[in-house]
Amino acid sequence: MRFLNEEPSGNLQNHRTQNLRRAVSPGEPRNNQAQFCLDIGGLDQAAAEELCGGTFVDLRKSFFLLSGAEAPLVAKAQALLRWHKTSGFCSATGQPTHRNQAGSQRTCSSSAIIYYPKMSPVVIVLVSDGERCLLGRQATFPRGMYSALAGFCDMGETLEETLSREVAEEVGLEVKSFSFSSSQHWPFPQSSFMMACHASVSPAHSQLCVDHSELEDARWFSQQEVLSALQTPPHRGGGAPPPFWLPPKHAVAHRLITEWIQNTRS
Ligand SMILES: NC(=O)c1ccc[n+]([C@@H]2O[C@H](COP(=O)([O-])OP(=O)(O)OC[C@H]3O[C@@H](n4cnc5c(N)ncnc54)[C@H](O)[C@@H]3O)[C@@H](O)[C@H]2O)c1
């Protein structure tokens, strides 16, 4: 990741004013410096890489490389730029929308309706029967990667209703109790607001009935299996992946799994 602090040159310099108008602010100043993000996808990639002194990496892959503070910042920046790119017209009038200076909202030129960037609420849950935890994978996940169960909230649902419904639908289990852990903005494939929870089921009723239209596989894993997977570096492509590995540390699923290990060992 590169922060460009200095006066840009070349292509970027030529379009400086235009660029500043298109830039959006991803948040609070950092070290007393305002931050802006800019979609430079229109520039020649090789020239932009030379100018920045780096190479472009897919955002998902970059999550394996970035530090703790950088990952959420880049995720937010990309989500905001994508929102602007796809929100150019009012869905009520069909007229163009115009952004405010910070890039935090867009207003319809005809109706004055104001649009704000949106996140879709998602519940992500790590289910345990006391001894084991339940992890699943979709067919689209990288080979060998297992994660906690996740699902979008339906309109009008509470967090607890979504959690119970998703666990019942995806693996056929009845949740006995749950506790909230933490939350996170997740930019893939669109902005989701992830609400992460731990849930428990009765060991006597832990037989899985996996909905294979949603999950390719779901299984109970022992503490030992999870511990050794936590020590396995995430697979970054190239060569055969390990048979069982976990999401990167910036994913809230990783946090849930780490917390589960800490809680069961204490
Ligand atoms: N950060 C993490 O640790 C982590 C872990 C797992 C999943 N996730 C994210 O959680 C989200 C949900 O996970 P999933 O496995 O259910 O995803 P998914 O993308 O497989 O979606 C499941 C279904 O939900 C529906 N859907 C898609 N977008 C929707 C929306 N905005 N509102 C309502 N329904 C929608 C679609 O019918 C889709 O087939 C995804 O964005 C995924 O990337 C994050």
The ligand as a Tripos MOL2 file, in Angstrom:
@<TRIPOS>MOLECULE
LIG
   44    48     1     0     0
SMALL
NO_CHARGES

@<TRIPOS>ATOM
      1 N1        -15.3940  -11.0070    7.1030 N.am      1 LIG1
      2 C1        -15.6150  -12.2910    7.2580 C.2       1 LIG1
      3 O1        -15.0090  -12.9270    8.1000 O.2       1 LIG1
      4 C2        -16.6600  -12.9810    6.4000 C.ar      1 LIG1
      5 C3        -16.8260  -14.3670    6.5010 C.ar      1 LIG1
      6 C4        -17.8550  -14.9790    5.7640 C.ar      1 LIG1
      7 C5        -18.6750  -14.1970    4.9380 C.ar      1 LIG1
      8 N2        -18.4410  -12.8610    4.8180 N.ar      1 LIG1
      9 C6        -19.3010  -12.0180    3.9680 C.3       1 LIG1
     10 O2        -20.6290  -12.0870    4.4660 O.3       1 LIG1
     11 C7        -21.5380  -11.8540    3.3930 C.3       1 LIG1
     12 C8        -22.6420  -12.8880    3.4490 C.3       1 LIG1
     13 O3        -22.0730  -14.1710    3.3650 O.3       1 LIG1
     14 P1        -22.8570  -15.3120    2.5620 P.3       1 LIG1
     15 O4        -22.0150  -16.5160    2.6680 O.co2     1 LIG1
     16 O5        -24.2780  -15.4030    2.9930 O.co2     1 LIG1
     17 O6        -22.7760  -14.5950    1.1470 O.3       1 LIG1
     18 P2        -23.2310  -14.8930   -0.3170 P.3       1 LIG1
     19 O7        -22.5670  -13.8240   -1.0860 O.co2     1 LIG1
     20 O8        -23.0200  -16.3060   -0.6480 O.co2     1 LIG1
     21 O9        -24.7840  -14.5760   -0.3130 O.3       1 LIG1
     22 C9        -25.7660  -15.5550   -0.0860 C.3       1 LIG1
     23 C10       -27.0580  -15.1430   -0.7930 C.3       1 LIG1
     24 O10       -27.5770  -13.9520   -0.2000 O.3       1 LIG1
     25 C11       -28.2300  -13.1800   -1.2140 C.3       1 LIG1
     26 N3        -27.7150  -11.8020   -1.1710 N.ar      1 LIG1
     27 C12       -26.6160  -11.3020   -1.7810 C.ar      1 LIG1
     28 N4        -26.4560  -10.0020   -1.4740 N.ar      1 LIG1
     29 C13       -27.4530   -9.6720   -0.6370 C.ar      1 LIG1
     30 C14       -27.8280   -8.4890    0.0400 C.ar      1 LIG1
     31 N5        -27.1060   -7.3630   -0.0780 N.pl3     1 LIG1
     32 N6        -28.9180   -8.5330    0.8390 N.ar      1 LIG1
     33 C15       -29.6320   -9.6560    0.9930 C.ar      1 LIG1
     34 N7        -29.3380  -10.8190    0.3630 N.ar      1 LIG1
     35 C16       -28.2630  -10.8270   -0.4390 C.ar      1 LIG1
     36 C17       -27.9720  -13.8330   -2.5470 C.3       1 LIG1
     37 O11       -29.1400  -14.5470   -2.8910 O.3       1 LIG1
     38 C18       -26.8360  -14.7830   -2.2680 C.3       1 LIG1
     39 O12       -26.9120  -15.9180   -3.0660 O.3       1 LIG1
     40 C19       -20.7150  -11.8520    2.1070 C.3       1 LIG1
     41 O13       -20.5290  -10.5120    1.7360 O.3       1 LIG1
     42 C20       -19.3880  -12.4750    2.5250 C.3       1 LIG1
     43 O14       -18.3070  -11.9830    1.7700 O.3       1 LIG1
     44 C21       -17.4550  -12.2390    5.5410 C.ar      1 LIG1
@<TRIPOS>BOND
     1     1     2 1
     2     2     3 2
     3     2     4 1
     4     4     5 ar
     5     4    44 ar
     6     5     6 ar
     7     6     7 ar
     8     7     8 ar
     9     8     9 1
    10     8    44 ar
    11     9    10 1
    12     9    42 1
    13    10    11 1
    14    11    12 1
    15    11    40 1
    16    12    13 1
    17    13    14 1
    18    14    15 2
    19    14    16 1
    20    14    17 1
    21    17    18 1
    22    18    19 2
    23    18    20 1
    24    18    21 1
    25    21    22 1
    26    22    23 1
    27    23    24 1
    28    23    38 1
    29    24    25 1
    30    25    26 1
    31    25    36 1
    32    26    27 ar
    33    26    35 ar
    34    27    28 ar
    35    28    29 ar
    36    29    30 ar
    37    29    35 ar
    38    30    31 1
    39    30    32 ar
    40    32    33 ar
    41    33    34 ar
    42    34    35 ar
    43    36    37 1
    44    36    38 1
    45    38    39 1
    46    40    41 1
    47    40    42 1
    48    42    43 1
@<TRIPOS>SUBSTRUCTURE
     1 LIG1         1 GROUP 0 **** ****
